[in-house]
Amino acid sequence: MEDADLGLCYPSDYFTHTAVPLGAAADPHTLAGRLRVEVCRYADGVSSEQPSPLVLRTVGRVISHVPSIRRRARFGLPDAARLSRPGGRCLELGPGLGHDLIQLTRLGWDAVGLEVDASAAASASKTSGCPVHVGTVEQTPWSDSTFDLVYCSHVFEHLPRPQEASLGMLRLLVPGGRLVMIYPNPQSLTARLWHQHAVIWDPPRHLVIPPARAIARVLTEAGFVNVRITALARAASTYAAVAREYRKGQRGWAAWTVRPRVTNRLVKVIELGCDGFGMHLGEELLVSAERPG
């Protein structure tokens, strides 16, 4: 597929072409907001701008050890997306609606976006208030060693040249900088159960969906170190319900509005259990890697 043809895969009503506001975060001066700051302070090493009472600091330290609470404190972002230093620079590839750009900024990142589609870039910038440039990761307006974090959620599967893109992401990171990617898992439980009806395939937009072993090899060959891969089951119930509708011939938004059944929720329970043993059956792969320091 030529780059000029990629836009044909995304109709004018594709979800990234519409700016959708995101709800406000908890006021940092409220109890919930101050507790969130304390969780991040202990989990990520982020300093608090205002001193908190001892009891609040103690509670924050204790609950920061709970993964689900850490995710909520980071507005749903994974541990690997934690702020590495005050004023750290972050590039999000394919920011979509711009919601993750907002969350990255709320965590303290100096965040910018990169989109191949001008309409999507305008929507993401309008929603997030962050600069979103138009271009590809192989050809960007930034020089080498610019960012502390390159973050991309459900973007890698859309890239026509994954090896070149991996090299581009490595080039943009500072020594010791992190790459964090989330993308569909081709070996998930729903892919095994529903085969061609599984949500993750999404032709013609998903061009490449490497399994865990393959993405580890691609990143290692590009020059990344400390490649870590885990599976996420957060969307398992929904993905299973949609796959069921796809198999019945239902398509479009109607398939996504069907409520998951008990059997669909059971898929999530199974995936969570298997992922706990490192079996990588969750719906998404969470990949983190570092540029050698």
MORA-V51818 format. One record per backbone hydrogen bond with DSSP energy under -1.0 kcal/mol. NH is the residue of the N-H (numbers start at 1). CO is the residue of the C=O. If there is no record, write none. Layout:
nh & co
NH & CO
NH & CO
This chain:
nh & co
5 & 2
6 & 3
8 & 5
9 & 6
10 & 7
14 & 11
17 & 14
18 & 15
30 & 27
34 & 30
35 & 31
36 & 32
37 & 33
38 & 34
39 & 35
40 & 36
41 & 37
42 & 38
43 & 39
44 & 40
46 & 40
57 & 53
58 & 54
59 & 55
60 & 56
61 & 57
62 & 58
63 & 59
64 & 60
65 & 62
66 & 63
70 & 66
71 & 67
72 & 68
73 & 69
74 & 70
75 & 72
76 & 71
77 & 74
81 & 78
82 & 79
88 & 85
90 & 110
91 & 149
92 & 112
93 & 151
94 & 114
98 & 95
102 & 98
103 & 99
104 & 100
105 & 101
106 & 102
107 & 103
108 & 105
109 & 104
110 & 88
111 & 109
112 & 90
113 & 131
114 & 92
115 & 133
121 & 117
122 & 118
123 & 119
124 & 120
125 & 121
126 & 122
127 & 123
128 & 124
129 & 125
133 & 113
135 & 115
136 & 139
145 & 171
146 & 172
147 & 172
148 & 89
149 & 89
150 & 178
151 & 91
152 & 180
154 & 182
158 & 155
159 & 156
165 & 161
166 & 162
167 & 163
168 & 164
169 & 165
170 & 166
171 & 167
172 & 168
174 & 147
176 & 291
177 & 174
178 & 148
179 & 289
180 & 150
181 & 287
182 & 152
183 & 285
185 & 283
188 & 185
189 & 281
192 & 188
193 & 189
194 & 190
197 & 194
198 & 195
201 & 198
205 & 202
206 & 202
207 & 157
208 & 157
215 & 211
216 & 212
217 & 213
218 & 214
219 & 215
220 & 216
221 & 217
222 & 218
224 & 219
225 & 290
228 & 288
230 & 286
232 & 284
236 & 233
239 & 235
240 & 236
241 & 237
242 & 238
243 & 239
244 & 240
245 & 241
246 & 242
247 & 243
248 & 244
249 & 246
250 & 245
255 & 252
265 & 261
266 & 262
267 & 263
268 & 264
269 & 265
270 & 266
271 & 267
272 & 268
273 & 269
274 & 270
275 & 271
276 & 272
277 & 274
278 & 275
279 & 274
284 & 232
285 & 183
286 & 230
287 & 181
288 & 228
289 & 179
290 & 225
291 & 177
